[in-house]
Amino acid sequence: MPVSTRSQILNNQDENGSNISVQSERQQTQIPHALRNPHCGLKEKLKSLALLYEQQKLASMASKNNQPSKRPEEGQQSPTNSAIDQLDPTPNMEKPPAIRENPMQNSTLTKTNVIPQPADDLKENLIAENGRFVGFSCPPPKRAVTTAMARRLSLGKRRESLGETKQSSISNNGNKIMVFLRLRPMVRREKDAGGRCCVRIVNRRDVYLTDFALEHDYLRLKRLHDRHFTFDASFSESASQQDVYSTTTAELVEAVLEGRNGSVFCYGATGAGKTYTMLGTLENPGVMVLAIKDLFTKIRQRSFDGNHVVQLSYLEVYNETVRDLLSPGRPLVLREDKQGIVAAGLTQYRAYSTDEVMALLIQGNKNRTTEPTRVNETSSRSHAILQVVVEYRMRDAASMSVVSRVGKLSLIDLAGSERALATDQRSVRSIEGANINRSLLALSSCINALVEGKKHIPYRNSKLTQLLKDSLGGACNTVMIANISPCNLFFGETQNTLHWANRAKEIRNKACEVNEEIVRVPESETDQAKLLLELQKENRELRVQLAKQQQKLLILQAQSLAANSSPGPSSVSSLLSPLPPPPSSKKANKKHKSKSSSLLGMNCYTPELRKKETHEEESIRVLQKTVKEMEAEIERMKKDHELQLKQKDQVIHGLLQKAGKGGLGNGGGSGQGVKMMVTRASLKPKESNNGVGELRSPGRRFLSPEPGAKKRTFWDITAANSPSITTLNDRKTRSHLTTTEAAGPPSLLLQPGFSRQRFSPLKKQGDFQAQR
Ligand SMILES: Nc1ncnc2c1ncn2[C@@H]1O[C@H](COP(=O)(O)OP(=O)(O)OP(=O)(O)O)[C@@H](O)[C@H]1O
C-alpha cells in the first residue's frame, strides 16, 4: 500500500489535512503490496491484512454516516451526550487532554471521528481525534441538576443490575462463584503524577480498559475485545460501601444464618482498594464491619425462635506463616480434619454484640502486618482472614430433638499482587513481596485447575490456598471482589486483575448445602445427665418397692404355711394373731404367755371349744383366701415392675449408646459429657447394700445382658421361681437346693446373711411339703 494512502487511513485525513469521508472504491479493494509480494514476511502480511480489514470497515461505517443524519428526537441524547456520559458521577476522573482539545467531543459522531467499535455501549464513550482513538470520554463538570438526575438514573440502573444480580445470584447461579469489580477513585498522588483514567464502567456491569500507551499504535488499538470485561456487577468510584456490601455480601450473610458457608475475598494490585473495601474507615466501614452488623441485626430479629452462638477468629498469612491476630504468639500449624483445613490453636472468640466484634477487629488489625510502600502508605503485607461461625440451636420440646445449624462466613483481605519496583527494593519488603506473589500465584494455579476441571487442585502449594480450600471449589457460596485503580500508570496491574477476575468467573463450587443436624435427645449435657440420674433414681425406687412387696408376700406365705402345717387352734391363733409385741412390752408378754399356757393345758373338747375351733377354721379359710388374693396382686405388681424396669433399662441403654457414639449435639461434645456424668456417678460409693439400685459401672449397670445370657434377677430367688411355688422342677431354685443341700456345698444364694435368714421360712415350707 502506498505510504500516503496508509497514513491517510490511519489519520482519516486527506492530503490537505481535511477529514476524509468516504474511502474510494479503489482504495477499498486495493490489495496491499505486502500481500502481493511473496518476499514479504508473515508479520508484514498480517499487518497489511489487518489494515485492509480496518480500511474496509472504516469505509463501510463512513458510508453509513454519510447518509443524511437523523436529528435526535426531542429529549433523546446524542450518542456522545448520552445520559450515562453526561450524568455518571466520576468526580475524581480527570478529563484526558485529548478530549479537552477535541472540538467534536460534545457533538454527534460524524464520519470523521468514527473508529471501529466493539460494542454499542462503548460507541457512546469512545472519542477519536482526527480519526485516532484518544480515549474514553469523561464527563464534563457536573451541574446541580445533573447530580439529581444521575442519582435517579443510577438508581434505576442499579435496580436493573441488582435485579440481574439477584437473578443470577447464589441460589440461581448454580454454584458458580460470583465476581464483582470495584474501581477506586484516583488518589492525589496519581493525579500529581499525571495519571489518566483508563477504566470505564458502563451499565454497572461492563468494564472497558484503555491503554494510553498504545494510542498511537493503530494496530494494537484494535484489540479492544481483550479489554472488555463483564462481571456480575461493577462498581464505579462513586459506589458507596453500603452499595458494595448489599450487592455482594448481604445474601451470603442470610445464607450463613441458614447454615451455609460463605466466603468473600478481595483481590487486586497493591493500593487498589482491597483493605478499604473489606475494612473501610471509621466513617465508611467496609464489608467486614457491615456484614457483622447485619449479622447481629438479623440474629436479633430471629432470636425468638432459638439460640445463636457467634464465634470469630482472625488470622493472617504472612511470609507463609499463619498467625493469630486476636492473640498473637507462635505461628499456627494447619491441620486437616473433618471440618476441613483448620489452624490448630487458633483463638475462637464468642461474640455477643457488634461492638465487641468491632473491638476485636480493631485489635486484630493493630496486630496485622502493614508497611508503607511506594504505592500505598498502609500497604497490607499479609493475607487476612476473618472467620465468623454462626451456630443456631433450636430445641423442639415435643419431639425431644435439637436442630443445630452451623454456617461459616470467611471474609478475606488478600495482600496486593505487586511488582518489586512498584513497592520497594529493600530486602524485607521484596521478600514479603515475593511471598505474597508466590501465594497469589498458587491461588491462580488453583483457579486455573478448577476452571479447567482438573482432578488435582494444588491447594497444598501455599498456606493461603490451603486456607481457601473451602471457598474455592468447596461447598460454599463464594464472592470475589476485584479491586482496580483507574490510573493508567497501573494499567498492567489493572489488566492482570481484570483477566484474573474474568477467569475466576468460571470456577464452579460444589453445591452449598445446609449444615444441619437433628439430634433426637435433650440438648444440653446437663439435661441428659439429669435425665439419667432421674431414671436411675426411679429404677432404684422401683426395685426397693419390689423387694418390699416380696418381703410381704413371703411373710404371708409363711403365715399361711404355718397355719396349714399346724391346724391346732393354738398354733393357728398364734400365727394369725398380729406380729408378737416387742419385748419391751412386759404386760403384753405376760398376757401372751398366760394365754398360750392356758391353751397348752387343754386336753378335752367342750362345745365352746368346738365352736371356737370352727370359728378359727373359718378365719383360716378367710386368711388363705386373702393370701391368695395378695399373691395374685403381687404377681401383677411384679409383672408391672418388671416391664417398667425393662423400659427404663432400654432408655438408659439407648442414651449410653448414643453418648458412646459421640453423636449428641454438635461434634459429639454432649456425648462425651454424658459419658463423663455416668463415669462420675459410677465412681460414687454404693448407695445400698441390698443389691437394689447399685451403680458400679455404666456397662454393668445399664447395658442389657448379652442375648442368650441368663439374667439373674431377684425373681430367680423369690416370687415366680420361689420354692413355695415351684419345688420339684429342674431349676436350681431355693427349694431344690434345700432338698439337695446335703449333696454338695451350699449355693452362693444360701450364703449366711440375708438370704439364709430371709428364706428360713421357705425351708420350713419345704420340710412341711416333704412331710405331707
Ligand atoms: N473506594 C474508595 N474510595 C475512597 N478511597 C479509597 C477507595 N478505595 C481505596 N481508597 C484509598 O486508596 C488507598 C489504598 O487503598 P487500600 O489500602 O485499601 O489498598 P490495598 O489494595 O489494600 O493495598 P495493599 O494491598 O497494599 O494493602 C487508601 O488510602 C484508601 O483510603
The ligand as an SDF file (V2000), in Angstrom:
LIG
                    3D

 31 33  0  0  0  0  0  0  0  0999 V2000
  -13.4530    3.2940   47.1040 N   0  0  0  0  0  0  0  0  0  0  0  0
  -12.5710    4.1160   47.6620 C   0  0  0  0  0  0  0  0  0  0  0  0
  -12.9430    5.3620   47.9910 N   0  0  0  0  0  0  0  0  0  0  0  0
  -12.0660    6.2010   48.5550 C   0  0  0  0  0  0  0  0  0  0  0  0
  -10.7790    5.8990   48.8150 N   0  0  0  0  0  0  0  0  0  0  0  0
  -10.3470    4.6770   48.5070 C   0  0  0  0  0  0  0  0  0  0  0  0
  -11.2150    3.7180   47.9170 C   0  0  0  0  0  0  0  0  0  0  0  0
  -10.5160    2.5980   47.7090 N   0  0  0  0  0  0  0  0  0  0  0  0
   -9.2830    2.8380   48.1630 C   0  0  0  0  0  0  0  0  0  0  0  0
   -9.1760    4.0630   48.6490 N   0  0  0  0  0  0  0  0  0  0  0  0
   -7.9510    4.6660   49.2010 C   0  0  0  0  0  0  0  0  0  0  0  0
   -6.8640    4.1780   48.4560 O   0  0  0  0  0  0  0  0  0  0  0  0
   -5.7510    3.9180   49.2810 C   0  0  0  0  0  0  0  0  0  0  0  0
   -5.2640    2.4910   49.0950 C   0  0  0  0  0  0  0  0  0  0  0  0
   -6.2880    1.6280   49.4760 O   0  0  0  0  0  0  0  0  0  0  0  0
   -6.0360    0.2580   50.2700 P   0  0  0  0  0  0  0  0  0  0  0  0
   -5.0940    0.4340   51.3740 O   0  0  0  0  0  0  0  0  0  0  0  0
   -7.3690   -0.2720   50.6120 O   0  0  0  0  0  0  0  0  0  0  0  0
   -5.3580   -0.6040   49.1540 O   0  0  0  0  0  0  0  0  0  0  0  0
   -4.9950   -2.1460   49.1950 P   0  0  0  0  0  0  0  0  0  0  0  0
   -5.4570   -2.7350   47.9420 O   0  0  0  0  0  0  0  0  0  0  0  0
   -5.4790   -2.7580   50.4290 O   0  0  0  0  0  0  0  0  0  0  0  0
   -3.4260   -2.0990   49.1840 O   0  0  0  0  0  0  0  0  0  0  0  0
   -2.4100   -3.1660   49.8030 P   0  0  0  0  0  0  0  0  0  0  0  0
   -2.5860   -4.4040   49.0330 O   0  0  0  0  0  0  0  0  0  0  0  0
   -1.0630   -2.5620   49.5680 O   0  0  0  0  0  0  0  0  0  0  0  0
   -2.7550   -3.3020   51.2220 O   0  0  0  0  0  0  0  0  0  0  0  0
   -6.1980    4.1940   50.6900 C   0  0  0  0  0  0  0  0  0  0  0  0
   -5.7540    5.4590   51.0760 O   0  0  0  0  0  0  0  0  0  0  0  0
   -7.7000    4.1900   50.6120 C   0  0  0  0  0  0  0  0  0  0  0  0
   -8.2770    5.0530   51.5600 O   0  0  0  0  0  0  0  0  0  0  0  0
  1  2  1  0
  2  3  1  0
  2  7  2  0
  3  4  2  0
  4  5  1  0
  5  6  2  0
  6  7  1  0
  6 10  1  0
  7  8  1  0
  8  9  2  0
  9 10  1  0
 10 11  1  0
 11 12  1  0
 11 30  1  0
 12 13  1  0
 13 14  1  0
 13 28  1  0
 14 15  1  0
 15 16  1  0
 16 17  2  0
 16 18  1  0
 16 19  1  0
 19 20  1  0
 20 21  2  0
 20 22  1  0
 20 23  1  0
 23 24  1  0
 24 25  2  0
 24 26  1  0
 24 27  1  0
 28 29  1  0
 28 30  1  0
 30 31  1  0
M  END
$$$$
